[in-house]
Amino acid sequence: MLLPIKNVIFDVDGTLVDSKRDIAGAQLWALRQLGVDSHRPEDIYPLIGKSLADTFATLLPLKLHYRIPDAIELYRTYYPPRALDTSTLFPGVRETLKALQHRGINLATATTKSTAGTRRVLEHFGIAHYFHQLQGSDEIPFKPDPSVINKVIDGQLWNRDETLMVGDTDSDIQAGRNASVRTCGVTYGSLTREQVAVLRPDFLIDNLPQLLTII
């Protein structure tokens, strides 16, 4: 018998925050500095949430793979001052977090962003206070490795059987499985509904308020 969900861990970009235009714009800018101008924002959206090394390995031609460290450095210089130019919360995020908190549900993040970057974004939108732990991937492996989720669970002493990972990418769903927690895929982020559904998460929602029907 499944235990009720008492803890929810969220991805950030593509799950809580609609940041894909800012992220894609910064990555396209970095690519242009290296002479690559063949990609559109739509090519980058499915890669959001992956490590920068994996992203630029996909976007740069093989002959320029030796420039991956340069692309990462260019992005890290360009993106932070522009990280919130067009980013917004997805509809219903604030209300859903407030409702979950009211129900006594414990909340945390598990993201490929840095912890400092995560705090900056969520404080900007006034939602950081809803979370028991803001956890980014600081010197730990990126999802789908479960390390970032494990760090939350171990730090908060949560029961895995009572924990749910919510995210919009294959990395989020697989990381949740690797951490032995239930998973919930959202269909409004980086991937289409069909692309998320094929990952077979335990739950599938089309907007964040639908999470309240699960918990």
PENORHU-V186905 format. One record per pair of residues at least 12 apart in sequence whose ideal C-beta (glycine too) atoms are under 8 Angstrom apart, sorted by the first residue. I is the first residue (numbers start at 1). J is the second residue. Records with the same first field share a line. If there is no record, write none. Layout:
I=J  J
//
This chain:
2=161  182
3=159  161  162
4=162  215
5=105  162  163  164  182  214  215
6=104  105  106  158  159  162  163
7=105  106  107  108  153  156  158  159  162  163  164
8=100  105  106  107  108  163  164  166  211  215
9=107  108  109  110  149  152  153  163  164  165  166  176  181
10=107  108  109  110  166  167
11=49  109  110  111  165  166  167  168  169  172
12=109  111  113  118  121  122
13=48  49  111  112  113  189  190
14=48  49  167  168  169  186  189  190
15=90  166  167  168  172  186  189  208
16=89  90  93  109  122  127  208
17=87  88  89  90  93  121  122  125
18=87  88  89  90
19=48  83  87  121
20=41  44  45  48  189  190
21=41  86  87
22=79  82  83  84  85  86  87
23=44  48  79
24=41  44  45  48
25=41  82  85
26=75  78  79  82
27=44  55  56  59  75
28=41  44
29=74  75  78
30=56  71  74  75  78
31=56  59  60  71
33=74
34=60  64  67  70  71  74
35=64
36=59  60  61  64
39=59
43=59
44=59
45=190
46=190  191  195
47=59  190
48=169  189  190
49=112  143  167  168  169  171  172  190
50=112  142  169  171
51=112  142
52=71  72  75  76
53=68  72
54=142
56=68  71  72  75
80=117
83=117  120  121
84=121  124
87=121
89=125  127
90=188  207  208
91=207  208
92=207  208  209
93=127  208
94=125  126  127
95=209
96=208  209  211  212
97=127  130
98=130
99=212
100=130  211  212  215
101=130
103=215
105=215
106=132  156  158
107=130  131  132
108=131  132  133  134  135  152  156
109=122  131  133  134  135  136  152
110=135  143  148  149  151  152  165  175
111=135  136  137  148
112=136  137  142  143  148  171
113=136  137
114=136  137  138
115=134  135  136  138
116=136
117=136
118=134  135  136
119=134
122=134
132=156
133=152  155  156
135=148  151  152  155
136=148
142=171
143=167  169  171  172  174  175
144=170  171  172  174  175  178
145=175  178
146=175  176  178  179
148=175
149=165  175  176  178  179  181
150=179
153=179  181
160=179  180  181
163=181  182
164=176  181  182  183  184  202  203  214  215
165=179  181  182  183  184
166=183  184  186  211
167=183  184  185  186  189
168=185  186  187  188  189  190  191  196
169=189  190  191
170=191  199
172=185
173=185  196  199  200  201
174=199
176=201
182=202  203
183=201  202  203
184=201  202  203  204  205  211  214
185=197  199  201  203  204  205
186=205  206  207  208
187=204  205  206
188=206  207
193=206
//
